[in-house]
Each structure stands twice: as C-alpha cells, then as structure tokens.
Amino acid sequence: MNDLINVSDLNQYVYCPRRYWYLHYFDTQGENYERIEGKTQHENKSTRGGWVNEMYLEDEALGLKGKIDVLELDGDPIPVERKRAESGTYYRSDELQIAGYCLLLEAHLGEPVREGAVYLYETDQCMHIRITDDLRESVEETLAAMRSMDSDSVPPITDNPAKCDGCSARSYCMPVETIQLEPDRMPSTEWEELV
C-alpha cells in the first residue's frame, strides 16, 4: 500500500482498526447522522479574519494527505479540526488526527508546528493540543500499522461495544452477528449481554 494516507483515516484507525479496514478496502462509509451533520457544518463554515478555510496538503515523505478544516493565522499557524463532540471533550484519535495535520503543515512550511486545536462546535469550545514527541511517534506507529494491513486479514472486533452504536460501518462489520456465529471471537465481557 504505497498510496498517501488521509489524515482523517488516522482517526478512523485509532477509533477502531476494523472500521478503518472496512472503509479502506470495501469503501463502506455508509451514512449516519454524525456524518451528515458534519458535512453540513463544513459546508456552512464561518469565515473571519485570520483564518484560511479548508487547506489541502500532501507530502510524499510523510505518506500523508489531508484537508485542514481551518488554519488559524494569528501568530503561529495553528491547524484546527472541527468536531461535533456533544460530550465536550476530544479523544486520543482526535489528537492523532490534529498531530497528522500539524506534521503536514510543518512539511509544507519548513518550520516546526507545535500546536493544533480541536473546535467542538456542539459546545463551542476550542481546545489546544501541544504536539509532543509522543504524538509524533504515535502518528508514525499508526501509519506503519495501517500500511501493514491487507484485505485478507479482518481486524478483531473492538473491545468496546459502545463504539459500534453510531458507527456507519456497523451494517457491514456486523459485530453482534459475527460473535453469535463465532463465539471464540468475543473480544471482551462487555459483549456478552449483547449477543
């Protein structure tokens, strides 16, 4: 797999490697409320001074491509990723995604990008994330794991069944049905009451 990996797929993979596998190899994105609302939010984005909206970058050396939602230009450039996040928080998968955008921007500018941000539009919060060496290494490790996947090896079902509730790939992944047919594939005790 020598193609450039989309930065947003870092988020998909960290959330659930099985979800990413279905999306990547079988183009099974599907539709759900969160995807439709997210698309609408991007289409209805606001514009104000000091911002660049939807900046596309790619870098062969990194093996990455992606579109930064918003690039804040007041002071040091800060890539901003918009998320729904009713919970008022972001996750490790979001951190890796914003770190991926920072690495792309860094390669484009030829200077360090030390900070990114996640804007939670449901709660109108903007949370800044320091781009640490740990995050940089995690991006590299995740990219290596993604590149090592192949279409013949389906990743295991996630340990956390709650991740499946709103997943747009659920109808293809069929975690409950898979466990019912192959009980030895039960990933955790959390699944026992669901099958």
Disulfide bonds with the S-S distance in Angstrom:
none
